[in-house]
């Protein structure tokens, strides 16, 4: 998985939670570690990435569609 997808996921999770500090707390990592991942200085571990995805889904919910998804349904 490209680094940019993992970093963008962390950024989106921080936005959904309201701050980098809130995300760090929810991930159980230090702000310093999170900032290294956000800066692309270190690879975001898979378990952290998946937890960030869960946090996005939990906090954004289905009313916030993912980019690239067609949210219009046909009238069939």
PDB file of N, H, CA, C and O in Angstrom:
ATOM      1  N   UNK A   1       0.852  -1.180   0.000  1.00  0.00           N
ATOM      2  CA  UNK A   1       0.000   0.000   0.000  1.00  0.00           C
ATOM      3  C   UNK A   1       0.891   1.234   0.000  1.00  0.00           C
ATOM      4  O   UNK A   1       1.809   1.337   0.813  1.00  0.00           O
ATOM      5  N   UNK A   2       0.630   2.154  -0.891  1.00  0.00           N
ATOM      6  H   UNK A   2      -0.117   2.070  -1.552  1.00  0.00           H
ATOM      7  CA  UNK A   2       1.463   3.359  -0.951  1.00  0.00           C
ATOM      8  C   UNK A   2       1.423   4.160   0.354  1.00  0.00           C
ATOM      9  O   UNK A   2       0.400   4.243   1.033  1.00  0.00           O
ATOM     10  N   UNK A   3       2.553   4.730   0.664  1.00  0.00           N
ATOM     11  H   UNK A   3       3.384   4.663   0.112  1.00  0.00           H
ATOM     12  CA  UNK A   3       2.685   5.530   1.879  1.00  0.00           C
ATOM     13  C   UNK A   3       1.652   6.637   1.924  1.00  0.00           C
ATOM     14  O   UNK A   3       1.088   6.911   2.983  1.00  0.00           O
ATOM     15  N   UNK A   4       1.397   7.272   0.805  1.00  0.00           N
ATOM     16  H   UNK A   4       1.855   7.049  -0.056  1.00  0.00           H
ATOM     17  CA  UNK A   4       0.491   8.415   0.796  1.00  0.00           C
ATOM     18  C   UNK A   4      -0.927   8.041   1.242  1.00  0.00           C
ATOM     19  O   UNK A   4      -1.612   8.859   1.856  1.00  0.00           O
ATOM     20  N   UNK A   5      -1.365   6.843   0.948  1.00  0.00           N
ATOM     21  H   UNK A   5      -0.809   6.178   0.449  1.00  0.00           H
ATOM     22  CA  UNK A   5      -2.694   6.412   1.369  1.00  0.00           C
ATOM     23  C   UNK A   5      -2.745   6.285   2.886  1.00  0.00           C
ATOM     24  O   UNK A   5      -3.721   6.700   3.510  1.00  0.00           O
ATOM     25  N   UNK A   6      -1.721   5.727   3.471  1.00  0.00           N
ATOM     26  H   UNK A   6      -0.928   5.390   2.964  1.00  0.00           H
ATOM     27  CA  UNK A   6      -1.690   5.571   4.928  1.00  0.00           C
ATOM     28  C   UNK A   6      -1.598   6.927   5.624  1.00  0.00           C
ATOM     29  O   UNK A   6      -2.267   7.161   6.631  1.00  0.00           O
ATOM     30  N   UNK A   7      -0.776   7.809   5.087  1.00  0.00           N
ATOM     31  H   UNK A   7      -0.233   7.619   4.269  1.00  0.00           H
ATOM     32  CA  UNK A   7      -0.633   9.144   5.682  1.00  0.00           C
ATOM     33  C   UNK A   7      -1.933   9.924   5.527  1.00  0.00           C
ATOM     34  O   UNK A   7      -2.382  10.572   6.472  1.00  0.00           O
ATOM     35  N   UNK A   8      -2.534   9.868   4.359  1.00  0.00           N
ATOM     36  H   UNK A   8      -2.169   9.341   3.591  1.00  0.00           H
ATOM     37  CA  UNK A   8      -3.798  10.568   4.140  1.00  0.00           C
ATOM     38  C   UNK A   8      -4.880  10.021   5.065  1.00  0.00           C
ATOM     39  O   UNK A   8      -5.716  10.782   5.551  1.00  0.00           O
ATOM     40  N   UNK A   9      -4.876   8.732   5.311  1.00  0.00           N
ATOM     41  H   UNK A   9      -4.196   8.114   4.916  1.00  0.00           H
ATOM     42  CA  UNK A   9      -5.841   8.137   6.230  1.00  0.00           C
ATOM     43  C   UNK A   9      -5.646   8.676   7.640  1.00  0.00           C
ATOM     44  O   UNK A   9      -6.624   8.980   8.324  1.00  0.00           O
ATOM     45  N   UNK A  10      -4.403   8.800   8.084  1.00  0.00           N
ATOM     46  H   UNK A  10      -3.609   8.554   7.529  1.00  0.00           H
ATOM     47  CA  UNK A  10      -4.144   9.386   9.400  1.00  0.00           C
ATOM     48  C   UNK A  10      -4.615  10.832   9.455  1.00  0.00           C
ATOM     49  O   UNK A  10      -5.200  11.258  10.451  1.00  0.00           O
ATOM     50  N   UNK A  11      -4.366  11.580   8.406  1.00  0.00           N
ATOM     51  H   UNK A  11      -3.890  11.234   7.597  1.00  0.00           H
ATOM     52  CA  UNK A  11      -4.803  12.986   8.370  1.00  0.00           C
ATOM     53  C   UNK A  11      -6.322  13.086   8.429  1.00  0.00           C
ATOM     54  O   UNK A  11      -6.871  13.935   9.132  1.00  0.00           O
ATOM     55  N   UNK A  12      -6.989  12.220   7.691  1.00  0.00           N
ATOM     56  H   UNK A  12      -6.543  11.531   7.120  1.00  0.00           H
ATOM     57  CA  UNK A  12      -8.444  12.236   7.692  1.00  0.00           C
ATOM     58  C   UNK A  12      -8.994  11.828   9.068  1.00  0.00           C
ATOM     59  O   UNK A  12      -9.994  12.380   9.527  1.00  0.00           O
ATOM     60  N   UNK A  13      -8.350  10.881   9.708  1.00  0.00           N
ATOM     61  H   UNK A  13      -7.537  10.432   9.335  1.00  0.00           H
ATOM     62  CA  UNK A  13      -8.777  10.455  11.047  1.00  0.00           C
ATOM     63  C   UNK A  13      -8.583  11.593  12.050  1.00  0.00           C
ATOM     64  O   UNK A  13      -9.436  11.815  12.909  1.00  0.00           O
ATOM     65  N   UNK A  14      -7.467  12.312  11.943  1.00  0.00           N
ATOM     66  H   UNK A  14      -6.775  12.131  11.245  1.00  0.00           H
ATOM     67  CA  UNK A  14      -7.231  13.453  12.839  1.00  0.00           C
ATOM     68  C   UNK A  14      -8.305  14.508  12.638  1.00  0.00           C
ATOM     69  O   UNK A  14      -8.792  15.095  13.604  1.00  0.00           O
ATOM     70  N   UNK A  15      -8.673  14.749  11.401  1.00  0.00           N
ATOM     71  H   UNK A  15      -8.278  14.272  10.616  1.00  0.00           H
ATOM     72  CA  UNK A  15      -9.728  15.725  11.113  1.00  0.00           C
ATOM     73  C   UNK A  15     -11.066  15.257  11.677  1.00  0.00           C
ATOM     74  O   UNK A  15     -11.814  16.048  12.250  1.00  0.00           O
ATOM     75  N   UNK A  16     -11.362  13.975  11.515  1.00  0.00           N
ATOM     76  H   UNK A  16     -10.754  13.332  11.049  1.00  0.00           H
ATOM     77  CA  UNK A  16     -12.626  13.431  12.017  1.00  0.00           C
ATOM     78  C   UNK A  16     -12.712  13.538  13.537  1.00  0.00           C
ATOM     79  O   UNK A  16     -13.789  13.760  14.090  1.00  0.00           O
ATOM     80  N   UNK A  17     -11.568  13.379  14.208  1.00  0.00           N
ATOM     81  H   UNK A  17     -10.694  13.199  13.759  1.00  0.00           H
ATOM     82  CA  UNK A  17     -11.535  13.439  15.673  1.00  0.00           C
ATOM     83  C   UNK A  17     -11.351  14.855  16.196  1.00  0.00           C
ATOM     84  O   UNK A  17     -11.581  15.119  17.376  1.00  0.00           O
ATOM     85  N   UNK A  18     -10.939  15.760  15.326  1.00  0.00           N
ATOM     86  H   UNK A  18     -10.752  15.545  14.368  1.00  0.00           H
ATOM     87  CA  UNK A  18     -10.810  17.149  15.737  1.00  0.00           C
ATOM     88  C   UNK A  18      -9.406  17.634  15.997  1.00  0.00           C
ATOM     89  O   UNK A  18      -9.182  18.841  16.081  1.00  0.00           O
ATOM     90  N   UNK A  19      -8.439  16.718  16.130  1.00  0.00           N
ATOM     91  H   UNK A  19      -8.621  15.737  16.062  1.00  0.00           H
ATOM     92  CA  UNK A  19      -7.059  17.154  16.365  1.00  0.00           C
ATOM     93  C   UNK A  19      -6.086  15.981  16.270  1.00  0.00           C
ATOM     94  O   UNK A  19      -6.475  14.817  16.367  1.00  0.00           O
ATOM     95  N   UNK A  20      -4.837  16.313  16.080  1.00  0.00           N
ATOM     96  H   UNK A  20      -4.522  17.259  16.001  1.00  0.00           H
ATOM     97  CA  UNK A  20      -3.769  15.313  16.078  1.00  0.00           C
ATOM     98  C   UNK A  20      -3.645  14.695  17.475  1.00  0.00           C
ATOM     99  O   UNK A  20      -3.421  13.492  17.607  1.00  0.00           O
ATOM    100  N   UNK A  21      -3.792  15.517  18.507  1.00  0.00           N
ATOM    101  H   UNK A  21      -3.974  16.494  18.399  1.00  0.00           H
ATOM    102  CA  UNK A  21      -3.707  14.994  19.876  1.00  0.00           C
ATOM    103  C   UNK A  21      -4.800  13.960  20.140  1.00  0.00           C
ATOM    104  O   UNK A  21      -4.543  12.924  20.754  1.00  0.00           O
ATOM    105  N   UNK A  22      -6.018  14.239  19.677  1.00  0.00           N
ATOM    106  H   UNK A  22      -6.227  15.080  19.178  1.00  0.00           H
ATOM    107  CA  UNK A  22      -7.116  13.294  19.870  1.00  0.00           C
ATOM    108  C   UNK A  22      -6.830  11.987  19.139  1.00  0.00           C
ATOM    109  O   UNK A  22      -7.102  10.906  19.661  1.00  0.00           O
ATOM    110  N   UNK A  23      -6.288  12.087  17.942  1.00  0.00           N
ATOM    111  H   UNK A  23      -6.067  12.966  17.518  1.00  0.00           H
ATOM    112  CA  UNK A  23      -5.955  10.880  17.191  1.00  0.00           C
ATOM    113  C   UNK A  23      -4.872  10.089  17.904  1.00  0.00           C
ATOM    114  O   UNK A  23      -4.980   8.870  18.038  1.00  0.00           O
ATOM    115  N   UNK A  24      -3.831  10.769  18.362  1.00  0.00           N
ATOM    116  H   UNK A  24      -3.743  11.759  18.253  1.00  0.00           H
ATOM    117  CA  UNK A  24      -2.754  10.077  19.080  1.00  0.00           C
ATOM    118  C   UNK A  24      -3.317   9.322  20.282  1.00  0.00           C
ATOM    119  O   UNK A  24      -2.949   8.172  20.523  1.00  0.00           O
ATOM    120  N   UNK A  25      -4.205   9.965  21.032  1.00  0.00           N
ATOM    121  H   UNK A  25      -4.503  10.899  20.836  1.00  0.00           H
ATOM    122  CA  UNK A  25      -4.811   9.318  22.185  1.00  0.00           C
ATOM    123  C   UNK A  25      -5.623   8.097  21.803  1.00  0.00           C
ATOM    124  O   UNK A  25      -5.553   7.065  22.470  1.00  0.00           O
ATOM    125  N   UNK A  26      -6.402   8.210  20.721  1.00  0.00           N
ATOM    126  H   UNK A  26      -6.460   9.048  20.178  1.00  0.00           H
ATOM    127  CA  UNK A  26      -7.215   7.085  20.277  1.00  0.00           C
ATOM    128  C   UNK A  26      -6.378   5.937  19.731  1.00  0.00           C
ATOM    129  O   UNK A  26      -6.758   4.771  19.837  1.00  0.00           O
ATOM    130  N   UNK A  27      -5.241   6.277  19.151  1.00  0.00           N
ATOM    131  H   UNK A  27      -4.932   7.224  19.066  1.00  0.00           H
ATOM    132  CA  UNK A  27      -4.346   5.239  18.627  1.00  0.00           C
ATOM    133  C   UNK A  27      -3.444   4.658  19.703  1.00  0.00           C
ATOM    134  O   UNK A  27      -2.846   3.599  19.511  1.00  0.00           O
ATOM    135  N   UNK A  28      -3.344   5.353  20.847  1.00  0.00           N
ATOM    136  H   UNK A  28      -3.830   6.213  21.003  1.00  0.00           H
ATOM    137  CA  UNK A  28      -2.478   4.881  21.930  1.00  0.00           C
ATOM    138  C   UNK A  28      -1.003   5.089  21.632  1.00  0.00           C
ATOM    139  O   UNK A  28      -0.157   4.291  22.036  1.00  0.00           O
ATOM    140  N   UNK A  29      -0.700   6.185  20.909  1.00  0.00           N
ATOM    141  H   UNK A  29      -1.387   6.833  20.581  1.00  0.00           H
ATOM    142  CA  UNK A  29       0.694   6.500  20.573  1.00  0.00           C
ATOM    143  C   UNK A  29       0.987   7.941  20.995  1.00  0.00           C
ATOM    144  O   UNK A  29       0.073   8.725  21.251  1.00  0.00           O
ATOM    145  N   UNK A  30       2.253   8.265  21.060  1.00  0.00           N
ATOM    146  H   UNK A  30       2.995   7.628  20.852  1.00  0.00           H
ATOM    147  CA  UNK A  30       2.625   9.636  21.403  1.00  0.00           C
ATOM    148  C   UNK A  30       2.376  10.558  20.212  1.00  0.00           C
ATOM    149  O   UNK A  30       2.357  10.127  19.059  1.00  0.00           O
ATOM    150  N   UNK A  31       2.189  11.828  20.522  1.00  0.00           N
ATOM    151  H   UNK A  31       2.205  12.178  21.458  1.00  0.00           H
ATOM    152  CA  UNK A  31       2.027  12.820  19.452  1.00  0.00           C
ATOM    153  C   UNK A  31       3.282  12.842  18.581  1.00  0.00           C
ATOM    154  O   UNK A  31       3.194  12.990  17.362  1.00  0.00           O
ATOM    155  N   UNK A  32       4.428  12.697  19.200  1.00  0.00           N
ATOM    156  H   UNK A  32       4.499  12.576  20.190  1.00  0.00           H
ATOM    157  CA  UNK A  32       5.693  12.708  18.451  1.00  0.00           C
ATOM    158  C   UNK A  32       5.737  11.575  17.424  1.00  0.00           C
ATOM    159  O   UNK A  32       6.139  11.782  16.279  1.00  0.00           O
ATOM    160  N   UNK A  33       5.319  10.379  17.842  1.00  0.00           N
ATOM    161  H   UNK A  33       4.992  10.211  18.772  1.00  0.00           H
ATOM    162  CA  UNK A  33       5.305   9.249  16.915  1.00  0.00           C
ATOM    163  C   UNK A  33       4.320   9.502  15.787  1.00  0.00           C
ATOM    164  O   UNK A  33       4.627   9.259  14.619  1.00  0.00           O
ATOM    165  N   UNK A  34       3.145   9.988  16.133  1.00  0.00           N
ATOM    166  H   UNK A  34       2.896  10.185  17.081  1.00  0.00           H
ATOM    167  CA  UNK A  34       2.132  10.278  15.122  1.00  0.00           C
ATOM    168  C   UNK A  34       2.638  11.320  14.132  1.00  0.00           C
ATOM    169  O   UNK A  34       2.417  11.188  12.929  1.00  0.00           O
ATOM    170  N   UNK A  35       3.300  12.335  14.616  1.00  0.00           N
ATOM    171  H   UNK A  35       3.479  12.443  15.594  1.00  0.00           H
ATOM    172  CA  UNK A  35       3.840  13.365  13.726  1.00  0.00           C
ATOM    173  C   UNK A  35       4.896  12.798  12.775  1.00  0.00           C
ATOM    174  O   UNK A  35       4.996  13.248  11.634  1.00  0.00           O
ATOM    175  N   UNK A  36       5.679  11.824  13.223  1.00  0.00           N
ATOM    176  H   UNK A  36       5.597  11.459  14.151  1.00  0.00           H
ATOM    177  CA  UNK A  36       6.663  11.186  12.320  1.00  0.00           C
ATOM    178  C   UNK A  36       5.947  10.447  11.199  1.00  0.00           C
ATOM    179  O   UNK A  36       6.373  10.488  10.045  1.00  0.00           O
ATOM    180  N   UNK A  37       4.858   9.771  11.548  1.00  0.00           N
ATOM    181  H   UNK A  37       4.512   9.738  12.486  1.00  0.00           H
ATOM    182  CA  UNK A  37       4.084   9.089  10.507  1.00  0.00           C
ATOM    183  C   UNK A  37       3.452  10.095   9.559  1.00  0.00           C
ATOM    184  O   UNK A  37       3.496   9.916   8.342  1.00  0.00           O
ATOM    185  N   UNK A  38       2.864  11.151  10.108  1.00  0.00           N
ATOM    186  H   UNK A  38       2.829  11.297  11.097  1.00  0.00           H
ATOM    187  CA  UNK A  38       2.212  12.160   9.276  1.00  0.00           C
ATOM    188  C   UNK A  38       3.194  12.856   8.339  1.00  0.00           C
ATOM    189  O   UNK A  38       2.827  13.264   7.237  1.00  0.00           O
ATOM    190  N   UNK A  39       4.427  12.988   8.775  1.00  0.00           N
ATOM    191  H   UNK A  39       4.725  12.656   9.670  1.00  0.00           H
ATOM    192  CA  UNK A  39       5.458  13.626   7.953  1.00  0.00           C
ATOM    193  C   UNK A  39       6.076  12.658   6.953  1.00  0.00           C
ATOM    194  O   UNK A  39       6.902  13.059   6.132  1.00  0.00           O
ATOM    195  N   UNK A  40       5.686  11.391   7.013  1.00  0.00           N
ATOM    196  H   UNK A  40       5.015  11.066   7.679  1.00  0.00           H
ATOM    197  CA  UNK A  40       6.257  10.400   6.109  1.00  0.00           C
ATOM    198  C   UNK A  40       7.656   9.979   6.478  1.00  0.00           C
ATOM    199  O   UNK A  40       8.364   9.383   5.666  1.00  0.00           O
ATOM    200  N   UNK A  41       8.063  10.282   7.700  1.00  0.00           N
ATOM    201  H   UNK A  41       7.488  10.766   8.360  1.00  0.00           H
ATOM    202  CA  UNK A  41       9.407   9.922   8.152  1.00  0.00           C
ATOM    203  C   UNK A  41       9.512   8.453   8.524  1.00  0.00           C
ATOM    204  O   UNK A  41      10.594   7.868   8.478  1.00  0.00           O
ATOM    205  N   UNK A  42       8.383   7.860   8.894  1.00  0.00           N
ATOM    206  H   UNK A  42       7.503   8.335   8.931  1.00  0.00           H
ATOM    207  CA  UNK A  42       8.328   6.443   9.235  1.00  0.00           C
ATOM    208  C   UNK A  42       7.061   5.854   8.625  1.00  0.00           C
ATOM    209  O   UNK A  42       6.072   6.559   8.421  1.00  0.00           O
ATOM    210  N   UNK A  43       7.100   4.575   8.342  1.00  0.00           N
ATOM    211  H   UNK A  43       7.903   4.002   8.508  1.00  0.00           H
ATOM    212  CA  UNK A  43       5.955   3.888   7.762  1.00  0.00           C
ATOM    213  C   UNK A  43       4.889   3.655   8.822  1.00  0.00           C
ATOM    214  O   UNK A  43       5.183   3.208   9.930  1.00  0.00           O
ATOM    215  N   UNK A  44       3.666   3.960   8.471  1.00  0.00           N
ATOM    216  H   UNK A  44       3.427   4.324   7.570  1.00  0.00           H
ATOM    217  CA  UNK A  44       2.534   3.727   9.368  1.00  0.00           C
ATOM    218  C   UNK A  44       2.297   2.215   9.448  1.00  0.00           C
ATOM    219  O   UNK A  44       2.057   1.575   8.424  1.00  0.00           O
ATOM    220  N   UNK A  45       2.361   1.641  10.649  1.00  0.00           N
ATOM    221  H   UNK A  45       2.556   2.161  11.481  1.00  0.00           H
ATOM    222  CA  UNK A  45       2.123   0.200  10.776  1.00  0.00           C
ATOM    223  C   UNK A  45       0.701  -0.169  10.348  1.00  0.00           C
ATOM    224  O   UNK A  45      -0.222   0.636  10.470  1.00  0.00           O
ATOM    225  N   UNK A  46       0.542  -1.368   9.857  1.00  0.00           N
ATOM    226  H   UNK A  46       1.293  -2.022   9.758  1.00  0.00           H
ATOM    227  CA  UNK A  46      -0.762  -1.825   9.365  1.00  0.00           C
ATOM    228  C   UNK A  46      -1.836  -1.760  10.435  1.00  0.00           C
ATOM    229  O   UNK A  46      -2.966  -1.364  10.148  1.00  0.00           O
ATOM    230  N   UNK A  47      -1.507  -2.142  11.669  1.00  0.00           N
ATOM    231  H   UNK A  47      -0.589  -2.463  11.902  1.00  0.00           H
ATOM    232  CA  UNK A  47      -2.534  -2.125  12.716  1.00  0.00           C
ATOM    233  C   UNK A  47      -2.988  -0.703  13.029  1.00  0.00           C
ATOM    234  O   UNK A  47      -4.162  -0.481  13.324  1.00  0.00           O
ATOM    235  N   UNK A  48      -2.077   0.255  12.970  1.00  0.00           N
ATOM    236  H   UNK A  48      -1.123   0.075  12.730  1.00  0.00           H
ATOM    237  CA  UNK A  48      -2.419   1.665  13.205  1.00  0.00           C
ATOM    238  C   UNK A  48      -3.271   2.184  12.055  1.00  0.00           C
ATOM    239  O   UNK A  48      -4.252   2.893  12.278  1.00  0.00           O
ATOM    240  N   UNK A  49      -2.904   1.835  10.836  1.00  0.00           N
ATOM    241  H   UNK A  49      -2.107   1.259  10.655  1.00  0.00           H
ATOM    242  CA  UNK A  49      -3.670   2.232   9.671  1.00  0.00           C
ATOM    243  C   UNK A  49      -5.109   1.718   9.762  1.00  0.00           C
ATOM    244  O   UNK A  49      -6.057   2.467   9.524  1.00  0.00           O
ATOM    245  N   UNK A  50      -5.264   0.450  10.103  1.00  0.00           N
ATOM    246  H   UNK A  50      -4.494  -0.159  10.296  1.00  0.00           H
ATOM    247  CA  UNK A  50      -6.598  -0.135  10.187  1.00  0.00           C
ATOM    248  C   UNK A  50      -7.418   0.489  11.313  1.00  0.00           C
ATOM    249  O   UNK A  50      -8.625   0.683  11.163  1.00  0.00           O
ATOM    250  N   UNK A  51      -6.786   0.802  12.420  1.00  0.00           N
ATOM    251  H   UNK A  51      -5.806   0.645  12.542  1.00  0.00           H
ATOM    252  CA  UNK A  51      -7.491   1.476  13.510  1.00  0.00           C
ATOM    253  C   UNK A  51      -7.928   2.871  13.075  1.00  0.00           C
ATOM    254  O   UNK A  51      -9.025   3.310  13.419  1.00  0.00           O
ATOM    255  N   UNK A  52      -7.084   3.568  12.325  1.00  0.00           N
ATOM    256  H   UNK A  52      -6.192   3.211  12.046  1.00  0.00           H
ATOM    257  CA  UNK A  52      -7.442   4.888  11.817  1.00  0.00           C
ATOM    258  C   UNK A  52      -8.645   4.794  10.879  1.00  0.00           C
ATOM    259  O   UNK A  52      -9.524   5.655  10.912  1.00  0.00           O
ATOM    260  N   UNK A  53      -8.689   3.766  10.051  1.00  0.00           N
ATOM    261  H   UNK A  53      -7.975   3.066  10.024  1.00  0.00           H
ATOM    262  CA  UNK A  53      -9.846   3.552   9.174  1.00  0.00           C
ATOM    263  C   UNK A  53     -11.099   3.352  10.026  1.00  0.00           C
ATOM    264  O   UNK A  53     -12.144   3.941   9.748  1.00  0.00           O
ATOM    265  N   UNK A  54     -10.991   2.524  11.059  1.00  0.00           N
ATOM    266  H   UNK A  54     -10.143   2.046  11.285  1.00  0.00           H
ATOM    267  CA  UNK A  54     -12.138   2.300  11.953  1.00  0.00           C
ATOM    268  C   UNK A  54     -12.599   3.600  12.602  1.00  0.00           C
ATOM    269  O   UNK A  54     -13.801   3.837  12.724  1.00  0.00           O
ATOM    270  N   UNK A  55     -11.666   4.437  13.017  1.00  0.00           N
ATOM    271  H   UNK A  55     -10.690   4.245  12.918  1.00  0.00           H
ATOM    272  CA  UNK A  55     -12.010   5.706  13.650  1.00  0.00           C
ATOM    273  C   UNK A  55     -12.732   6.632  12.675  1.00  0.00           C
ATOM    274  O   UNK A  55     -13.673   7.328  13.054  1.00  0.00           O
ATOM    275  N   UNK A  56     -12.292   6.637  11.431  1.00  0.00           N
ATOM    276  H   UNK A  56     -11.527   6.071  11.122  1.00  0.00           H
ATOM    277  CA  UNK A  56     -12.957   7.454  10.410  1.00  0.00           C
ATOM    278  C   UNK A  56     -14.398   6.987  10.238  1.00  0.00           C
ATOM    279  O   UNK A  56     -15.321   7.801  10.243  1.00  0.00           O
ATOM    280  N   UNK A  57     -14.588   5.697  10.089  1.00  0.00           N
ATOM    281  H   UNK A  57     -13.838   5.036  10.085  1.00  0.00           H
ATOM    282  CA  UNK A  57     -15.925   5.151   9.899  1.00  0.00           C
ATOM    283  C   UNK A  57     -16.796   5.459  11.109  1.00  0.00           C
ATOM    284  O   UNK A  57     -17.961   5.830  10.959  1.00  0.00           O
ATOM    285  N   UNK A  58     -16.248   5.311  12.290  1.00  0.00           N
ATOM    286  H   UNK A  58     -15.302   5.010  12.412  1.00  0.00           H
ATOM    287  CA  UNK A  58     -16.993   5.547  13.521  1.00  0.00           C
ATOM    288  C   UNK A  58     -17.401   7.008  13.671  1.00  0.00           C
ATOM    289  O   UNK A  58     -18.520   7.301  14.090  1.00  0.00           O
ATOM    290  N   UNK A  59     -16.497   7.924  13.330  1.00  0.00           N
ATOM    291  H   UNK A  59     -15.588   7.686  12.990  1.00  0.00           H
ATOM    292  CA  UNK A  59     -16.756   9.341  13.562  1.00  0.00           C
ATOM    293  C   UNK A  59     -17.394  10.057  12.381  1.00  0.00           C
ATOM    294  O   UNK A  59     -18.081  11.060  12.574  1.00  0.00           O
ATOM    295  N   UNK A  60     -17.188   9.575  11.182  1.00  0.00           N
ATOM    296  H   UNK A  60     -16.631   8.760  11.025  1.00  0.00           H
ATOM    297  CA  UNK A  60     -17.811  10.213  10.026  1.00  0.00           C
ATOM    298  C   UNK A  60     -19.124   9.557   9.668  1.00  0.00           C
ATOM    299  O   UNK A  60     -20.057  10.226   9.224  1.00  0.00           O
ATOM    300  N   UNK A  61     -19.203   8.277   9.855  1.00  0.00           N
ATOM    301  H   UNK A  61     -18.445   7.733  10.216  1.00  0.00           H
ATOM    302  CA  UNK A  61     -20.433   7.553   9.570  1.00  0.00           C
ATOM    303  C   UNK A  61     -20.762   7.518   8.096  1.00  0.00           C
ATOM    304  O   UNK A  61     -20.023   8.059   7.274  1.00  0.00           O
ATOM    305  N   UNK A  62     -21.874   6.882   7.760  1.00  0.00           N
ATOM    306  H   UNK A  62     -22.474   6.442   8.428  1.00  0.00           H
ATOM    307  CA  UNK A  62     -22.247   6.716   6.348  1.00  0.00           C
ATOM    308  C   UNK A  62     -22.690   8.008   5.669  1.00  0.00           C
ATOM    309  O   UNK A  62     -22.764   8.058   4.441  1.00  0.00           O
ATOM    310  N   UNK A  63     -22.987   9.053   6.442  1.00  0.00           N
ATOM    311  H   UNK A  63     -22.927   9.012   7.440  1.00  0.00           H
ATOM    312  CA  UNK A  63     -23.410  10.308   5.816  1.00  0.00           C
ATOM    313  C   UNK A  63     -22.251  11.064   5.171  1.00  0.00           C
ATOM    314  O   UNK A  63     -22.472  12.071   4.498  1.00  0.00           O
ATOM    315  N   UNK A  64     -21.032  10.598   5.365  1.00  0.00           N
ATOM    316  H   UNK A  64     -20.853   9.780   5.912  1.00  0.00           H
ATOM    317  CA  UNK A  64     -19.847  11.193   4.745  1.00  0.00           C
ATOM    318  C   UNK A  64     -19.230  10.165   3.810  1.00  0.00           C
ATOM    319  O   UNK A  64     -18.364   9.397   4.229  1.00  0.00           O
ATOM    320  N   UNK A  65     -19.658  10.135   2.556  1.00  0.00           N
ATOM    321  H   UNK A  65     -20.361  10.759   2.216  1.00  0.00           H
ATOM    322  CA  UNK A  65     -19.135   9.128   1.626  1.00  0.00           C
ATOM    323  C   UNK A  65     -17.652   9.293   1.372  1.00  0.00           C
ATOM    324  O   UNK A  65     -17.114  10.399   1.438  1.00  0.00           O
ATOM    325  N   UNK A  66     -17.009   8.197   1.086  1.00  0.00           N
ATOM    326  H   UNK A  66     -17.446   7.300   1.033  1.00  0.00           H
ATOM    327  CA  UNK A  66     -15.589   8.212   0.762  1.00  0.00           C
ATOM    328  C   UNK A  66     -15.370   8.826  -0.609  1.00  0.00           C
ATOM    329  O   UNK A  66     -16.213   8.685  -1.495  1.00  0.00           O
ATOM    330  N   UNK A  67     -14.247   9.506  -0.791  1.00  0.00           N
ATOM    331  H   UNK A  67     -13.562   9.621  -0.071  1.00  0.00           H
ATOM    332  CA  UNK A  67     -13.958  10.083  -2.103  1.00  0.00           C
ATOM    333  C   UNK A  67     -13.940   8.995  -3.174  1.00  0.00           C
ATOM    334  O   UNK A  67     -13.405   7.907  -2.965  1.00  0.00           O
ATOM    335  N   UNK A  68     -14.531   9.310  -4.319  1.00  0.00           N
ATOM    336  H   UNK A  68     -14.966  10.195  -4.488  1.00  0.00           H
ATOM    337  CA  UNK A  68     -14.523   8.371  -5.428  1.00  0.00           C
ATOM    338  C   UNK A  68     -15.728   7.453  -5.473  1.00  0.00           C
ATOM    339  O   UNK A  68     -15.961   6.784  -6.480  1.00  0.00           O
ATOM    340  N   UNK A  69     -16.505   7.414  -4.384  1.00  0.00           N
ATOM    341  H   UNK A  69     -16.316   7.958  -3.567  1.00  0.00           H
ATOM    342  CA  UNK A  69     -17.705   6.571  -4.386  1.00  0.00           C
ATOM    343  C   UNK A  69     -18.861   7.365  -4.961  1.00  0.00           C
ATOM    344  O   UNK A  69     -19.040   8.542  -4.650  1.00  0.00           O
ATOM    345  N   UNK A  70     -19.628   6.718  -5.788  1.00  0.00           N
ATOM    346  H   UNK A  70     -19.483   5.762  -6.040  1.00  0.00           H
ATOM    347  CA  UNK A  70     -20.824   7.341  -6.345  1.00  0.00           C
ATOM    348  C   UNK A  70     -21.934   7.220  -5.321  1.00  0.00           C
ATOM    349  O   UNK A  70     -22.371   6.112  -5.011  1.00  0.00           O
ATOM    350  N   UNK A  71     -22.399   8.345  -4.788  1.00  0.00           N
ATOM    351  H   UNK A  71     -22.044   9.246  -5.039  1.00  0.00           H
ATOM    352  CA  UNK A  71     -23.405   8.309  -3.744  1.00  0.00           C
ATOM    353  C   UNK A  71     -24.812   8.385  -4.296  1.00  0.00           C
ATOM    354  O   UNK A  71     -25.780   8.296  -3.540  1.00  0.00           O
ATOM    355  N   UNK A  72     -24.941   8.547  -5.606  1.00  0.00           N
ATOM    356  H   UNK A  72     -24.155   8.619  -6.219  1.00  0.00           H
ATOM    357  CA  UNK A  72     -26.267   8.606  -6.206  1.00  0.00           C
ATOM    358  C   UNK A  72     -26.731   7.204  -6.518  1.00  0.00           C
ATOM    359  O   UNK A  72     -25.971   6.395  -7.051  1.00  0.00           O
ATOM    360  N   UNK A  73     -27.975   6.910  -6.187  1.00  0.00           N
ATOM    361  H   UNK A  73     -28.592   7.566  -5.754  1.00  0.00           H
ATOM    362  CA  UNK A  73     -28.526   5.605  -6.481  1.00  0.00           C
ATOM    363  C   UNK A  73     -29.545   5.746  -7.604  1.00  0.00           C
ATOM    364  O   UNK A  73     -30.227   6.764  -7.727  1.00  0.00           O
ATOM    365  N   UNK A  74     -29.628   4.716  -8.407  1.00  0.00           N
ATOM    366  H   UNK A  74     -29.074   3.890  -8.307  1.00  0.00           H
ATOM    367  CA  UNK A  74     -30.589   4.765  -9.497  1.00  0.00           C
ATOM    368  C   UNK A  74     -31.991   4.546  -8.944  1.00  0.00           C
ATOM    369  O   UNK A  74     -32.166   3.958  -7.877  1.00  0.00           O
ATOM    370  N   UNK A  75     -32.953   5.011  -9.659  1.00  0.00           N
ATOM    371  H   UNK A  75     -32.811   5.489 -10.526  1.00  0.00           H
ATOM    372  CA  UNK A  75     -34.345   4.917  -9.222  1.00  0.00           C
ATOM    373  C   UNK A  75     -35.003   3.628  -9.629  1.00  0.00           C
ATOM    374  O   UNK A  75     -36.232   3.567  -9.672  1.00  0.00           O
ATOM    375  N   UNK A  76     -34.238   2.580  -9.935  1.00  0.00           N
ATOM    376  H   UNK A  76     -33.240   2.630  -9.901  1.00  0.00           H
ATOM    377  CA  UNK A  76     -34.829   1.305 -10.366  1.00  0.00           C
ATOM    378  C   UNK A  76     -35.535   0.629  -9.268  1.00  0.00           C
ATOM    379  O   UNK A  76     -36.087  -0.454  -9.462  1.00  0.00           O
TER     380      UNK A  76
END
